[in-house]
Every structure is written in C-alpha cells, then in structure tokens.
C-alpha cells in the first residue's frame, strides 16, 4: 500500500505516481507536490506549498516547514551512529535507538543529491547546493555547498 491510511494529506496535494511512493504515518500540507519514488516515514511532517522531487527519502523525525524545495535524490538521516544489532548481537528494534530530529525552515531549498545529517536546523531561505553533505546547522539566508557543506555566501 504505497499511501497508507495513516498518512495525513492536506488539500490539493499532488502525488504524480501514487503507486510509486511510500507515505505512512506522516503529515503533508496543502498544495504540496510529491514526485515519483519518494518515501516519507511516520512522524515526519511536510508543510504547505512544498515541492519534494523524485527519489527523495524523508525519515522519521524530519520536519519540513512551508514553501521548501527538495531536489531529486535528497537523503535525510535520523541516527548519528546507526547499527544493525544491539550490544547483545540481536537485531535492533525501535527500543534500541532514539530518533534525532531535523528541521528545515520556511522557504529553504535543498539541491539534488544532498545528504542531511540528523539533529540540524536549516534556516529560512537557506540554499543547500547539489551533492552537499550537511553536517551542521545552516543559518537563514545563506548558501552552503560541498563535502562537507561550507558557507558560500548569501542565499
């Protein structure tokens, strides 16, 4: 079931290929557009009038405010030290780790192929360059690019 009943969709949300997305337990605001092969996990929130491009992964704990652009193939994370197993060697469950939240503020833009580590805030109207790996907070109205992402100037 690509769009689970637990997904809360606002008015006029456009999903271009509903059978080729995976949305569950998330909230998506009014007038947002979602491309093909996008996954938005439980406890993720997307604001109004956003554009989420194809092949993007938005994991649990990510909050995206209104009017945000997310390019193709953007990856968010929610665990700084992921492991497959717990100390005892058994596969980890949700009880073995804590989600580390990330916030993308109103009007920000994230270029294609960017990776956003967890626990960060991307400021209002900030610009993230294509392919950037964002490892620290990005102030409002600034541009960052590179690996790791570094300040390049104003937005």
DRENDO-1510 file (C-alpha; in Angstrom, 1 decimal, always signed):
<recs>
REC; n; res; u; v; w
REC; 1; UNK; +0.0; +0.0; +0.0 .
REC; 2; UNK; +2.0; +3.0; -1.2 .
REC; 3; UNK; -0.1; +5.7; +0.5 .
REC; 4; UNK; -1.1; +4.2; +3.9 .
REC; 5; UNK; -4.3; +5.3; +5.6 .
REC; 6; UNK; -2.1; +6.7; +8.4 .
REC; 7; UNK; -0.7; +9.4; +6.0 .
REC; 8; UNK; -2.5; +12.7; +6.5 .
REC; 9; UNK; -2.7; +14.6; +3.3 .
REC; 10; UNK; -3.8; +18.3; +3.1 .
REC; 11; UNK; -5.9; +19.8; +0.4 .
REC; 12; UNK; -4.7; +19.8; -3.2 .
REC; 13; UNK; -1.7; +17.6; -2.5 .
REC; 14; UNK; -0.3; +16.4; -5.9 .
REC; 15; UNK; +1.3; +12.9; -6.0 .
REC; 16; UNK; +2.4; +12.3; -9.5 .
REC; 17; UNK; +2.5; +8.5; -9.3 .
REC; 18; UNK; +0.6; +7.3; -6.2 .
REC; 19; UNK; +1.6; +3.7; -6.7 .
REC; 20; UNK; +5.3; +4.6; -6.8 .
REC; 21; UNK; +5.6; +6.5; -3.5 .
REC; 22; UNK; +5.7; +5.2; +0.1 .
REC; 23; UNK; +3.9; +7.5; +2.6 .
REC; 24; UNK; +2.9; +6.3; +6.1 .
REC; 25; UNK; +2.2; +8.0; +9.4 .
REC; 26; UNK; +3.3; +11.3; +8.0 .
REC; 27; UNK; +1.6; +14.7; +7.5 .
REC; 28; UNK; +1.7; +16.6; +4.3 .
REC; 29; UNK; +0.5; +20.2; +4.0 .
REC; 30; UNK; -1.9; +21.8; +1.4 .
REC; 31; UNK; -0.8; +22.3; -2.2 .
REC; 32; UNK; +2.4; +20.3; -1.8 .
REC; 33; UNK; +3.8; +18.3; -4.8 .
REC; 34; UNK; +5.4; +14.9; -4.3 .
REC; 35; UNK; +7.4; +13.2; -7.1 .
REC; 36; UNK; +7.9; +9.6; -8.0 .
REC; 37; UNK; +9.8; +7.2; -5.8 .
REC; 38; UNK; +9.6; +9.4; -2.7 .
REC; 39; UNK; +9.4; +7.9; +0.8 .
REC; 40; UNK; +8.1; +9.9; +3.8 .
REC; 41; UNK; +8.1; +7.9; +7.0 .
REC; 42; UNK; +6.0; +8.0; +10.1 .
REC; 43; UNK; +6.4; +11.1; +12.4 .
REC; 44; UNK; +7.7; +13.2; +9.5 .
REC; 45; UNK; +5.9; +16.5; +8.7 .
REC; 46; UNK; +5.9; +18.4; +5.4 .
REC; 47; UNK; +4.5; +21.9; +5.3 .
REC; 48; UNK; +2.3; +23.6; +2.7 .
REC; 49; UNK; +3.3; +24.5; -0.8 .
REC; 50; UNK; +6.5; +22.4; -0.8 .
REC; 51; UNK; +8.0; +20.6; -3.8 .
REC; 52; UNK; +9.5; +17.2; -3.0 .
REC; 53; UNK; +11.3; +15.8; -6.1 .
REC; 54; UNK; +11.7; +12.2; -7.1 .
REC; 55; UNK; +13.8; +9.6; -5.3 .
REC; 56; UNK; +13.9; +11.6; -2.0 .
REC; 57; UNK; +13.9; +9.9; +1.4 .
REC; 58; UNK; +12.4; +11.8; +4.3 .
REC; 59; UNK; +12.7; +9.8; +7.5 .
REC; 60; UNK; +11.1; +9.8; +10.9 .
REC; 61; UNK; +11.8; +12.9; +12.9 .
REC; 62; UNK; +12.2; +15.3; +10.0 .
REC; 63; UNK; +10.1; +18.5; +9.9 .
REC; 64; UNK; +9.9; +20.5; +6.7 .
REC; 65; UNK; +8.2; +23.8; +7.0 .
REC; 66; UNK; +6.2; +25.7; +4.3 .
REC; 67; UNK; +7.5; +26.6; +0.8 .
REC; 68; UNK; +10.5; +24.3; +0.9 .
REC; 69; UNK; +12.1; +22.9; -2.3 .
REC; 70; UNK; +13.7; +19.5; -2.0 .
REC; 71; UNK; +15.6; +18.4; -5.1 .
REC; 72; UNK; +15.9; +14.9; -6.6 .
REC; 73; UNK; +17.5; +12.1; -4.5 .
REC; 74; UNK; +17.9; +14.1; -1.3 .
REC; 75; UNK; +18.5; +11.9; +1.7 .
REC; 76; UNK; +17.7; +12.7; +5.4 .
REC; 77; UNK; +19.1; +10.7; +8.3 .
REC; 78; UNK; +17.8; +10.3; +11.9 .
REC; 79; UNK; +20.6; +8.4; +13.6 .
REC; 80; UNK; +24.2; +9.6; +14.0 .
REC; 81; UNK; +25.6; +6.1; +14.8 .
REC; 82; UNK; +23.4; +3.5; +13.1 .
REC; 83; UNK; +23.9; -0.2; +13.9 .
REC; 84; UNK; +22.1; -3.3; +12.7 .
REC; 85; UNK; +22.4; -5.1; +16.0 .
REC; 86; UNK; +22.3; -4.2; +19.7 .
REC; 87; UNK; +25.1; -4.9; +22.1 .
REC; 88; UNK; +23.8; -8.4; +22.7 .
REC; 89; UNK; +24.0; -9.2; +18.9 .
REC; 90; UNK; +20.3; -9.2; +18.3 .
REC; 91; UNK; +18.8; -7.1; +15.5 .
REC; 92; UNK; +18.0; -3.6; +16.8 .
REC; 93; UNK; +14.4; -2.6; +17.3 .
REC; 94; UNK; +12.9; +0.9; +17.8 .
REC; 95; UNK; +13.5; +0.4; +21.5 .
REC; 96; UNK; +17.3; +0.3; +20.9 .
REC; 97; UNK; +17.7; +3.8; +19.4 .
REC; 98; UNK; +16.4; +7.4; +19.7 .
REC; 99; UNK; +15.3; +9.5; +16.7 .
REC; 100; UNK; +17.3; +12.7; +16.4 .
REC; 101; UNK; +15.1; +15.4; +14.8 .
REC; 102; UNK; +15.9; +17.7; +11.9 .
REC; 103; UNK; +14.1; +20.9; +10.9 .
REC; 104; UNK; +14.1; +22.6; +7.5 .
REC; 105; UNK; +12.7; +26.1; +7.9 .
REC; 106; UNK; +10.3; +28.0; +5.6 .
REC; 107; UNK; +11.5; +28.8; +2.1 .
REC; 108; UNK; +14.7; +26.8; +2.2 .
REC; 109; UNK; +16.0; +24.9; -0.9 .
REC; 110; UNK; +17.9; +21.7; -0.9 .
REC; 111; UNK; +19.7; +20.7; -4.1 .
REC; 112; UNK; +19.6; +17.3; -5.8 .
REC; 113; UNK; +21.7; +14.6; -4.2 .
REC; 114; UNK; +22.3; +16.4; -0.9 .
REC; 115; UNK; +22.6; +14.4; +2.3 .
REC; 116; UNK; +21.3; +16.0; +5.5 .
REC; 117; UNK; +22.6; +14.5; +8.8 .
REC; 118; UNK; +20.3; +14.5; +11.7 .
REC; 119; UNK; +20.0; +16.9; +14.6 .
REC; 120; UNK; +20.3; +20.0; +12.3 .
REC; 121; UNK; +18.3; +23.1; +11.5 .
REC; 122; UNK; +18.4; +24.5; +8.0 .
REC; 123; UNK; +17.4; +28.2; +8.3 .
REC; 124; UNK; +14.7; +30.1; +6.5 .
REC; 125; UNK; +15.5; +30.7; +2.8 .
REC; 126; UNK; +18.9; +28.9; +3.1 .
REC; 127; UNK; +20.2; +27.2; -0.1 .
REC; 128; UNK; +21.9; +23.8; +0.0 .
REC; 129; UNK; +24.0; +23.1; -3.1 .
REC; 130; UNK; +23.5; +19.9; -5.1 .
REC; 131; UNK; +25.5; +17.0; -3.7 .
REC; 132; UNK; +26.3; +18.7; -0.4 .
REC; 133; UNK; +26.7; +16.8; +2.8 .
REC; 134; UNK; +25.3; +19.0; +5.5 .
REC; 135; UNK; +26.9; +18.2; +8.9 .
REC; 136; UNK; +26.0; +21.3; +10.9 .
REC; 137; UNK; +23.2; +23.9; +11.2 .
REC; 138; UNK; +22.8; +26.3; +8.2 .
REC; 139; UNK; +21.9; +29.9; +9.1 .
REC; 140; UNK; +18.9; +31.6; +7.4 .
REC; 141; UNK; +19.6; +33.3; +4.1 .
REC; 142; UNK; +22.9; +31.6; +3.5 .
REC; 143; UNK; +24.2; +29.2; +0.8 .
REC; 144; UNK; +26.2; +26.1; +1.6 .
REC; 145; UNK; +27.8; +23.6; -0.8 .
REC; 146; UNK; +30.4; +20.9; -0.8 .
REC; 147; UNK; +31.5; +17.9; +1.2 .
REC; 148; UNK; +31.3; +18.7; +4.0 .
REC; 149; UNK; +29.0; +21.7; +3.2 .
REC; 150; UNK; +30.6; +25.1; +3.9 .
REC; 151; UNK; +29.3; +28.6; +3.6 .
REC; 152; UNK; +29.4; +30.1; +0.1 .
REC; 153; UNK; +27.6; +33.3; +0.7 .
REC; 154; UNK; +24.0; +34.7; +0.9 .
REC; 155; UNK; +21.0; +32.9; -0.5 .
</recs>
